[in-house]
Every structure is written in C-alpha cells, then in structure tokens.
Amino acid sequence: MQVVEALIRKGEMDWDNTVRAIAYFKNSSDFTLLNDYCKATGISFPHIKIEAHVCRDDLLFEIELDLLKNK
C-alpha cells in the first residue's frame, strides 16, 4: 500500500482520485486486513475485494486502481 500511495502521489493525485479499485487476495479471510489498514490510515476509496489468483506466488495481495485527475 505504501508503494501504491507513492505512485499515486508521483502522479500528483491522492486516494480521492480513485474511481475504481479491485483488491485481489489469495485468501478471502484476509479481506479484513485492507479494511483495518484503511481505517488506521484514514484512507477511503471505492473498491471491491475478491479472492483470486495473484500474479506472483510470493504475493498474498494485489490491488488495481483507476484514478481520474481533475484538470
């Protein structure tokens, strides 16, 4: 999440610019971890969580975001 936030900030945006996000988890039992992280950091963004295959075996979580930058 820190890497994602750094990328968002590099684009001169914030979590509020998120228009869509999909959080992929290897195990649905980990869904609460994202909720807990967002609550602890004050982050809020539209997203869905799904249990699915992630791209690398060493990852338990991936997130895909679409952001819209206001001109």
C-alpha positions as CSV (number, residue, x, y, z in Angstrom):
1,M,0.0,0.0,0.0
2,Q,2.9,2.3,0.6
3,V,4.2,1.7,-2.9
4,V,0.8,2.3,-4.3
5,E,0.5,5.5,-2.4
6,A,3.9,6.7,-3.6
7,L,2.8,6.0,-7.2
8,I,-0.4,7.9,-6.7
9,R,1.5,10.9,-5.2
10,K,4.0,10.8,-8.1
11,G,1.1,11.4,-10.4
12,E,0.2,14.4,-8.2
13,M,-3.0,12.7,-7.1
14,D,-4.5,11.3,-3.9
15,W,-6.7,8.4,-2.9
16,D,-9.7,10.7,-3.5
17,N,-8.9,10.5,-7.2
18,T,-9.7,6.8,-7.2
19,V,-12.7,6.0,-9.3
20,R,-12.4,2.2,-9.2
21,A,-10.2,-0.4,-7.4
22,I,-10.1,-4.1,-7.3
23,A,-8.2,-5.8,-4.4
24,Y,-7.2,-9.3,-5.2
25,F,-6.5,-11.7,-2.3
26,K,-5.3,-15.2,-2.3
27,N,-7.5,-15.9,0.7
28,S,-10.8,-14.1,1.4
29,S,-10.0,-14.4,5.1
30,D,-7.5,-11.6,4.6
31,F,-10.2,-9.1,3.4
32,T,-10.3,-7.5,6.8
33,L,-6.6,-6.6,6.6
34,L,-7.4,-4.0,3.9
35,N,-10.3,-2.7,6.0
36,D,-8.0,-2.4,9.0
37,Y,-5.3,-0.7,7.1
38,C,-7.6,1.9,5.5
39,K,-9.2,2.6,8.9
40,A,-5.8,3.0,10.6
41,T,-4.5,5.4,7.9
42,G,-7.7,7.3,7.2
43,I,-7.8,6.1,3.6
44,S,-11.2,5.8,1.8
45,F,-11.6,4.8,-1.8
46,P,-14.2,2.9,-3.9
47,H,-13.1,-0.8,-4.2
48,I,-14.2,-4.4,-4.2
49,K,-12.4,-7.3,-2.8
50,I,-12.2,-10.7,-4.5
51,E,-10.5,-14.0,-3.8
52,A,-8.4,-14.8,-6.9
53,H,-5.1,-15.8,-8.2
54,V,-2.4,-13.1,-7.9
55,C,0.4,-12.7,-10.4
56,R,3.3,-13.9,-8.3
57,D,3.5,-16.8,-5.9
58,D,5.2,-14.7,-3.2
59,L,2.3,-12.2,-3.1
60,L,-0.8,-12.6,-1.0
61,F,-2.4,-9.4,-2.2
62,E,-2.6,-7.2,-5.3
63,I,-4.5,-4.0,-6.0
64,E,-5.6,-2.4,-9.2
65,L,-6.6,1.2,-9.3
66,D,-8.1,3.6,-11.8
67,L,-7.7,7.2,-10.9
68,L,-9.0,10.3,-12.6
69,K,-7.1,13.6,-12.3
70,N,-9.0,16.8,-12.3
71,K,-7.7,19.5,-14.5
